[in-house]
Amino acid sequence: MQTRFTAAQLADPDTRESEKILRACVHCGFCTATCPTYVLLGDELDSPRGRIYLMKEMLEKGGKPTDETVRHVDRCLSCLSCMTTCPSGVHYQHLVDHGRTYIEQNYSRSLPDRFVRGMLSTVLPRPFLSRLSLIGAWFARPLAPVMPPRLSAMLRMAPRALPAPSPVDRPQVFPAAGERRMRVALLTGCVQQVVAPSINEATIRLLTRHGAEVVVARGAGCCGALSHHLGKESPSHRYARANIAAWMREIDGEGLDAIVINASGCGTQVKDYGFMFREDPKWSERAAKVAALTRDVTEVMTTLGLAEPAPFARPVLAYHSACSMQHGQQIRREPVALLQAAGFEVRTVPEGHICCGSAGTYNLLQPEIATRLRDRKVANIERTAADAVATGNIGCINQIASGTGTPVVHTVELLDWATGGPRPQSLAWSAPDDATAPEHPSAPPPAPGQSDLNPRFSGGANPSAA
């Protein structure tokens, strides 16, 4: 694609990078076939190719973006399916991130829009504020039918009950069971630890059971993705710097073999820290080191190898590969291989490359499109006739579960269950009475002063939490 940036514009490193991305595009249109919004809406401007044209014009002209440009860029899910499809290697992720930042800095949104986006960026990355807001949303749920679409979507997505905060999310070290084979830091995240603390608990049980010492580093928190995808560069970089500093203290201290992420959306963001800080002389080297050490939990478990699974009946699974997993991180084989090694039958979801509509805050900001994508995803999942859905991203779990009665479970909870942990609470499925799961010999005892992080099977028809 031909570009017409001035020398002054190209002095900006973000514009310079975007120009390289734009020049790589050959207008082929392969991306349109796999773009969820184009498949759904049939509008060229709601395809990657159309958005690339709009962002090129916006960045070249400078000044205030047009309403049309903002509308179509806002509708992009950042699912990155186009990057998997593109034969020319167009790095759409970095282009749309730059486009969103430019819009945030140069476009004046309506007051309600600014309020909602500002609230999401302020509240969601902070677990305490998230908890308070979700409690408030529970009381306001009866008003959802008369609320504006975005506020109504927020109320509908709020869980009906919140679990208590988990002690595992505090800064501490969990020793490996037996010989230590690896030392890793775990990102406990923000929203996930509020709505589903069982995921971090299962991750720690699974890793320590397989010989990994797990560190929850002081000062680490939100990965910054939620603010980043809203175009809010300053807070997203602030969260990233806090994580980099926290993990570098561990790297420079006892050392780390990996930084483990159990939410694939966060993993895509943290693996991009090196690019985010490439022009920052103070942070670039440290950011690149952190990004290079970052692994999804399934990548780490593939390295460690899965222990012999416990012999009990299992539900049939439909595996939903989150966009941030298959497109953002290009991880496809590991989760399915691990689930199969754990004794599960895993079925492929038709149209697996199409987003479920979660996409960070997308289902709150674009509820109509998100709901249509969710319903499409649920219909495809139900075609598999599986007993439960496995996935590796908290946003997908909440989004899909809001449209189906089929249990949606994090992959790590299933791996933990199969190798000695408790049955995931979201599983309504019950094993037959003759499928007793014995106590697993590799399950370590609970940490002193903590809840039972490694509960043993107590016998009976099903494994259960202590």
C-alpha positions in Angstrom: 0.0 0.0 0.0 1.4 3.4 -0.9 1.7 6.0 1.9 2.2 9.7 2.0 3.5 10.6 5.4 5.7 13.7 5.8 9.2 13.5 7.2 7.9 15.3 10.3 5.2 12.7 10.8 7.7 9.8 10.4 9.8 11.3 13.2 7.2 9.9 15.5 8.2 6.3 16.3 4.6 5.1 16.4 3.8 6.6 13.0 7.0 5.3 11.6 6.0 1.8 12.7 2.5 2.2 11.4 3.8 3.2 8.0 5.8 0.0 7.7 2.7 -2.0 8.6 0.6 -0.1 6.0 3.1 -0.6 3.3 3.0 -4.4 3.9 -0.7 -4.6 3.0 -1.4 -5.6 -0.6 -5.2 -5.2 -0.6 -5.7 -8.9 -1.1 -8.8 -9.2 1.1 -8.0 -12.6 2.6 -8.7 -10.9 6.0 -12.3 -10.2 5.2 -13.2 -13.9 5.2 -12.2 -14.4 8.8 -13.1 -11.0 10.3 -16.0 -11.5 12.7 -17.5 -8.0 12.2 -17.3 -8.3 8.4 -18.8 -11.8 8.4 -21.6 -10.5 10.6 -22.2 -7.1 9.1 -21.0 -7.4 5.5 -19.6 -3.8 5.5 -16.1 -3.4 3.9 -15.3 -0.7 6.5 -16.0 -3.2 9.2 -13.2 -5.5 7.8 -9.5 -5.2 8.5 -8.8 -4.0 5.0 -11.5 -1.3 5.4 -10.2 -0.2 8.8 -6.6 -0.1 7.4 -7.7 2.4 4.7 -9.5 4.5 7.4 -6.6 4.5 9.7 -4.1 5.3 6.9 -6.2 8.3 5.9 -6.6 9.4 9.6 -2.9 9.2 10.4 -1.8 10.8 7.1 -4.2 13.8 7.3 -3.7 14.3 11.1 -6.1 16.4 13.1 -9.4 15.3 14.3 -10.6 11.8 13.2 -13.9 11.5 11.4 -17.0 10.1 13.2 -17.0 7.3 10.5 -13.4 6.3 11.3 -14.0 6.2 15.0 -17.2 4.2 14.6 -15.6 1.5 12.5 -12.3 1.3 14.5 -14.4 1.0 17.7 -16.2 -1.9 16.2 -13.0 -3.9 15.8 -12.7 -6.7 18.4 -8.8 -6.9 18.1 -9.4 -10.6 17.8 -6.4 -10.6 15.4 -7.9 -13.4 13.3 -6.8 -11.2 10.3 -3.1 -11.6 11.4 -3.4 -15.4 11.3 -5.0 -15.2 7.8 -2.8 -12.5 6.2 -0.3 -13.9 3.7 1.7 -10.6 3.8 2.4 -10.5 7.5 0.6 -7.2 8.1 0.9 -6.6 11.9 -2.6 -5.3 12.3 -2.4 -5.5 16.2 0.2 -2.7 16.4 -1.6 -0.6 13.7 -5.0 -0.7 15.4 -3.4 -0.1 18.8 -1.8 3.1 17.4 -5.1 4.1 15.8 -6.9 3.8 19.0 -4.3 5.8 20.9 -4.5 8.5 18.2 -8.3 8.6 18.4 -8.2 8.8 22.2 -5.8 11.8 22.0 -7.4 13.7 19.1 -11.2 12.9 19.1 -13.8 14.4 21.4 -16.3 11.7 22.4 -19.7 12.4 23.8 -19.9 12.9 27.6 -21.7 9.5 28.2 -19.1 7.7 26.1 -16.2 9.4 27.9 -17.8 8.5 31.2 -18.3 4.8 30.4 -14.8 4.3 28.9 -13.2 6.2 31.7 -15.1 4.2 34.3 -14.0 0.9 32.7 -10.4 2.0 32.6 -10.5 3.1 36.2 -12.5 0.4 37.8 -11.7 -2.9 36.1 -7.9 -3.0 36.6 -8.4 -2.5 40.4 -9.8 -5.6 42.1 -11.1 -3.6 45.1 -13.1 -1.2 42.9 -14.2 -4.1 40.6 -15.6 -5.9 43.6 -17.5 -2.8 44.8 -18.9 -2.1 41.3 -20.1 -5.7 40.9 -21.8 -5.6 44.2 -23.5 -2.4 43.2 -24.4 -3.9 39.8 -26.1 -6.8 41.6 -28.5 -4.4 43.4 -29.1 -2.5 40.1 -29.8 -5.6 38.0 -33.6 -5.2 38.1 -33.2 -1.9 36.3 -31.3 -3.4 33.4 -34.3 -3.5 31.0 -34.8 0.3 31.2 -31.1 1.3 31.1 -29.2 2.5 28.0 -27.8 -0.4 26.0 -24.2 -0.2 27.4 -25.3 0.2 31.0 -27.8 -2.6 30.6 -25.1 -4.9 29.2 -22.9 -4.1 32.2 -25.6 -5.0 34.6 -26.5 -8.3 32.7 -22.8 -9.4 32.6 -22.4 -8.8 36.4 -22.3 -12.2 38.2 -25.2 -12.9 40.6 -22.8 -13.9 43.3 -19.2 -13.0 44.0 -16.7 -15.5 45.6 -14.7 -14.2 48.6 -11.2 -12.9 47.9 -8.7 -15.7 47.7 -5.6 -15.7 50.0 -3.5 -16.9 47.1 -3.6 -13.5 45.3 -1.5 -11.9 48.0 2.3 -11.5 47.5 3.9 -14.8 48.7 5.8 -17.9 47.6 4.3 -21.3 47.1 6.9 -24.1 47.3 7.1 -26.9 44.8 6.0 -30.3 45.9 9.1 -32.5 46.1 12.1 -31.4 44.1 11.9 -27.9 42.6 12.1 -28.1 38.8 11.2 -24.6 38.0 10.7 -21.2 39.6 7.9 -19.1 38.1 6.0 -15.9 38.8 2.2 -15.9 38.4 0.3 -12.9 37.2 -2.8 -13.0 39.4 -4.5 -10.3 37.2 -7.4 -8.0 38.0 -10.9 -8.9 37.1 -10.2 -12.6 37.1 -9.2 -12.7 40.8 -12.5 -11.0 41.6 -15.0 -13.1 39.6 -13.1 -16.4 39.5 -10.3 -16.7 42.1 -10.6 -20.5 41.7 -8.5 -20.2 38.5 -5.5 -18.8 40.2 -5.9 -21.4 43.0 -6.0 -24.2 40.5 -3.0 -22.8 38.7 -0.9 -22.8 41.8 -2.0 -26.3 42.8 -1.2 -27.6 39.3 2.2 -25.9 39.1 3.4 -26.8 42.6 2.2 -30.4 42.2 4.4 -30.7 39.1 7.5 -29.3 40.7 7.3 -25.5 40.1 7.8 -23.0 42.9 5.3 -20.2 42.3 5.9 -16.6 43.2 3.1 -14.0 43.5 5.3 -10.9 43.2 4.7 -7.8 45.3 3.6 -4.9 43.1 2.4 -6.9 40.1 -1.2 -6.4 39.1 -3.3 -5.6 36.0 -1.4 -6.3 32.7 -2.7 -3.0 31.2 -4.6 -4.6 28.4 -8.0 -3.2 29.3 -6.8 0.4 29.2 -4.5 -0.3 26.2 -7.4 -1.4 24.1 -9.3 1.7 25.0 -6.5 3.8 23.6 -5.5 5.0 27.1 -1.7 4.7 26.7 -0.7 6.4 30.0 -2.5 4.1 32.4 -1.7 1.0 30.4 2.0 1.8 30.4 1.8 2.5 34.1 0.4 -0.9 34.9 3.0 -2.5 32.6 5.9 -0.7 34.3 4.7 -1.8 37.7 4.7 -5.5 36.5 8.1 -5.2 34.9 9.6 -3.7 38.1 8.0 -6.4 40.3 9.2 -9.3 38.1 12.6 -7.8 37.6 13.1 -7.8 41.3 12.5 -11.6 41.3 14.6 -12.1 38.2 17.5 -10.2 39.7 17.0 -12.0 43.1 16.5 -15.7 43.0 15.7 -15.8 39.3 12.7 -16.9 37.3 12.3 -19.5 34.6 9.0 -18.1 33.4 6.3 -15.6 34.0 3.1 -17.6 33.9 -0.2 -16.1 32.6 -3.5 -18.0 32.9 -5.6 -15.4 31.0 -4.7 -15.5 27.4 -5.7 -11.9 26.8 -3.2 -10.8 29.5 -0.6 -13.1 27.9 -0.9 -11.4 24.6 -0.4 -8.1 26.2 2.6 -9.0 28.4 4.3 -10.7 25.5 4.1 -7.4 23.7 5.8 -5.4 26.5 9.1 -5.4 24.5 7.4 -3.6 21.6 5.5 -1.2 23.9 8.7 0.1 25.5 11.0 -0.3 22.5 11.8 3.5 22.4 12.1 3.9 26.1 15.8 3.8 27.1 15.0 3.2 30.8 12.5 0.4 30.3 13.2 -1.2 26.9 15.7 -3.8 28.0 13.8 -4.9 31.1 10.5 -5.0 29.2 12.1 -7.2 26.5 13.4 -9.5 29.2 10.0 -9.9 30.8 8.3 -10.4 27.5 10.7 -13.1 26.6 10.1 -15.0 29.8 6.3 -14.8 29.5 4.4 -18.1 28.9 0.8 -19.2 28.9 0.2 -21.8 31.7 -0.3 -24.5 29.1 3.1 -23.7 27.6 4.7 -24.2 31.0 2.8 -27.4 31.7 3.9 -28.8 28.3 7.5 -28.2 29.4 6.9 -29.8 32.8 4.9 -32.7 31.5 1.6 -33.8 33.0 1.5 -36.3 35.9 -0.4 -39.6 35.5 -4.1 -38.6 35.6 -6.4 -40.0 38.2 -8.8 -42.7 37.0 -12.3 -41.4 37.0 -15.0 -40.6 34.5 -14.8 -37.3 32.7 -17.1 -35.0 30.8 -16.7 -34.7 27.1 -15.2 -31.2 26.3 -15.7 -28.7 23.5 -12.5 -26.7 23.4 -12.9 -23.0 22.6 -9.6 -21.4 21.7 -9.7 -17.8 22.7 -8.7 -15.3 20.0 -5.8 -14.0 22.2 -4.6 -17.6 22.5 -4.8 -18.8 18.9 -4.3 -15.5 17.0 -2.6 -13.3 19.6 -0.1 -15.9 20.9 -0.4 -18.5 18.1 -0.9 -21.3 20.7 -3.2 -24.0 19.4 -1.7 -27.4 20.1 -0.7 -27.3 23.8 -4.1 -26.8 25.5 -5.8 -29.6 23.5 -2.9 -32.0 23.9 -2.8 -31.5 27.6 -6.5 -32.0 28.0 -6.3 -35.2 26.0 -3.3 -36.4 28.1 -5.4 -35.7 31.2 -8.0 -38.2 29.9 -10.6 -35.9 28.4 -12.3 -36.4 25.0 -11.9 -33.0 23.3 -14.2 -32.0 20.4 -13.5 -29.2 17.9 -15.9 -26.3 17.8 -17.0 -25.3 14.3 -16.0 -21.8 13.2 -13.4 -21.9 16.0 -11.5 -19.0 14.5 -14.5 -16.6 15.0 -14.5 -14.5 18.2 -17.1 -15.1 20.9 -17.7 -11.3 21.3 -16.0 -10.9 24.7 -12.8 -9.1 23.6 -11.9 -7.3 26.8 -14.5 -4.6 27.3 -16.0 -5.1 23.8 -19.1 -6.9 25.1 -19.8 -3.8 27.3 -19.1 -1.2 24.7 -20.6 -2.9 21.7 -23.3 -5.1 23.3 -25.4 -5.7 20.2 -22.6 -7.1 18.0 -21.1 -9.0 21.0 -24.4 -10.7 21.7 -24.8 -11.8 18.1 -21.3 -13.2 18.1 -21.9 -14.9 21.4 -25.1 -16.6 20.1 -23.2 -17.7 17.0 -20.5 -19.2 19.1 -22.9 -20.9 21.5 -24.8 -22.5 18.6 -21.5 -23.9 17.2 -20.5 -25.2 20.7 -23.9 -26.9 21.1 -23.4 -28.6 17.8 -20.6 -30.6 19.4 -23.0 -32.1 22.0 -20.2 -31.8 24.6 -20.8 -31.9 28.3 -18.7 -28.8 29.1 -16.6 -26.1 27.4 -12.9 -25.7 28.1 -11.1 -22.4 27.4 -8.2 -20.4 28.7 -9.5 -16.8 29.0 -11.8 -15.4 31.7 -13.5 -13.0 29.3 -14.5 -15.9 27.1 -15.7 -17.9 30.1 -18.1 -15.1 31.2 -19.2 -14.3 27.7 -20.1 -17.8 26.6 -21.6 -18.8 29.9 -24.0 -15.9 29.7 -25.6 -17.5 26.6 -25.7 -21.2 27.5 -26.4 -23.7 30.2 -23.4 -25.8 29.3 -20.7 -25.4 31.9 -17.7 -23.3 30.8 -14.5 -24.2 32.6 -10.9 -22.9 32.5 -8.5 -25.4 31.0 -6.2 -25.2 34.1 -9.0 -26.1 36.4 -9.7 -29.3 34.4 -6.0 -30.2 34.4 -5.8 -29.6 38.1 -8.9 -31.8 38.7 -7.5 -34.6 36.5 -4.2 -34.7 38.4 -5.4 -34.5 42.0 -7.3 -31.2 42.6 -10.9 -30.6 43.3 -13.7 -30.8 40.7 -14.3 -27.3 39.2 -17.3 -25.7 40.9 -18.8 -24.7 37.6 -19.2 -28.3 36.6 -22.7 -29.5 37.2 -21.8 -32.8 35.5 -21.4 -35.8 38.0 -19.4 -38.9 37.6 -21.2 -42.3 37.9 -21.0 -43.9 41.3 -18.5 -46.5 40.2 -16.1 -43.8 38.9 -14.4 -43.1 42.2 -11.4 -40.8 42.0 -8.8 -41.9 44.5 -6.6 -39.7 46.5 -3.8 -38.5 44.2 -0.4 -39.2 45.6 1.2 -36.0 44.1 -1.2 -33.6 45.7 0.8 -31.5 48.3 -0.6 -30.4 51.6 -2.1 -26.9 52.1 0.3 -24.0 52.8 0.5 -23.0 56.5 -2.1 -20.4 57.4 -3.8 -20.6 54.0 -6.9 -22.3 52.7 -6.5 -25.9 51.4 -4.8 -25.1 48.1 -4.2 -28.7 47.4 -7.3 -30.5 48.6 -7.3 -34.3 48.4 -10.1 -36.4 47.0 -12.3 -37.5 49.9 -13.7 -40.6 48.2 -17.3 -41.2 47.1 -18.8 -40.7 43.7 -16.8 -37.5 42.8 -13.7 -35.6 43.7 -14.6 -32.7 45.8 -13.0 -29.7 47.4 -12.0 -29.9 51.0 
